[in-house]
């Protein structure tokens, strides 16, 4: 009797396990990450670089004239 019960539990476990795995694998994938715009920040960075370069050039020309 114990042998039949163990066989029954084993077969039941093998038949139920694929159903549980199928439900877990059927979940949809996560959404793709959002793109981050760099338009405004890039413009400010270029403007700051241009202002810094103009200041350095102004100081260099001012020292040459003195």
SESE-268562 format. One record per residue (C-alpha): residue number from 1; residue in one letter; x negated, y, z negated. Coordinates in Angstrom, 1 decimal, always signed. Layout:
! SESE-268562
NUM  A  X  Y  Z .
...
! end
This chain:
! SESE-268562
1  X  +0.0  +0.0  +0.0 .
2  X  -2.8  +2.4  -0.8 .
3  X  -4.4  +1.7  +2.6 .
4  X  -1.2  +2.6  +4.4 .
5  X  -0.8  +5.7  +2.4 .
6  X  -4.3  +6.8  +3.1 .
7  X  -3.9  +6.2  +6.8 .
8  X  -0.6  +8.1  +6.8 .
9  X  -2.3  +11.1  +5.1 .
10  X  -5.2  +11.0  +7.5 .
11  X  -3.0  +10.9  +10.6 .
12  X  -0.8  +13.7  +9.1 .
13  X  -3.8  +15.8  +8.4 .
14  X  -5.2  +15.3  +11.9 .
15  X  -1.8  +16.2  +13.5 .
16  X  -1.2  +19.4  +11.4 .
17  X  -4.8  +20.8  +11.6 .
18  X  -4.6  +21.6  +15.4 .
19  X  -1.4  +23.5  +14.9 .
20  X  -3.0  +25.7  +12.2 .
21  X  -6.1  +26.4  +14.3 .
22  X  -3.9  +27.3  +17.3 .
23  X  -2.1  +30.0  +15.4 .
24  X  -5.4  +31.5  +14.1 .
25  X  -6.9  +31.5  +17.6 .
26  X  -3.9  +33.2  +19.2 .
27  X  -4.5  +36.6  +17.6 .
28  X  -5.1  +39.4  +20.0 .
29  X  -8.6  +40.9  +20.2 .
30  X  -9.3  +44.3  +18.4 .
31  X  -8.9  +47.4  +20.5 .
32  X  -12.0  +49.0  +22.1 .
33  X  -13.7  +51.8  +20.3 .
34  X  -12.7  +55.4  +21.1 .
35  X  -15.0  +57.5  +23.2 .
36  X  -16.5  +60.6  +21.5 .
37  X  -16.5  +63.8  +23.6 .
38  X  -19.9  +65.7  +23.5 .
39  X  -18.9  +68.7  +25.7 .
40  X  -18.7  +71.4  +23.1 .
41  X  -21.6  +70.2  +21.0 .
42  X  -23.9  +69.8  +24.0 .
43  X  -23.1  +73.4  +25.2 .
44  X  -24.0  +74.8  +21.7 .
45  X  -27.2  +72.8  +21.6 .
46  X  -28.3  +74.1  +25.1 .
47  X  -27.4  +77.7  +24.1 .
48  X  -29.3  +77.4  +20.8 .
49  X  -32.4  +76.1  +22.7 .
50  X  -32.2  +78.9  +25.3 .
51  X  -31.9  +81.5  +22.5 .
52  X  -34.9  +80.0  +20.6 .
53  X  -37.0  +80.0  +23.9 .
54  X  -36.0  +83.6  +24.6 .
55  X  -37.1  +84.6  +21.1 .
56  X  -40.4  +82.8  +21.4 .
57  X  -41.1  +84.4  +24.8 .
58  X  -40.1  +87.9  +23.4 .
59  X  -42.5  +87.5  +20.5 .
60  X  -45.3  +86.3  +22.7 .
61  X  -44.9  +89.2  +25.1 .
62  X  -44.7  +91.7  +22.2 .
63  X  -48.1  +90.3  +20.8 .
64  X  -49.8  +90.6  +24.2 .
65  X  -48.7  +94.3  +24.5 .
66  X  -50.2  +95.2  +21.1 .
! end
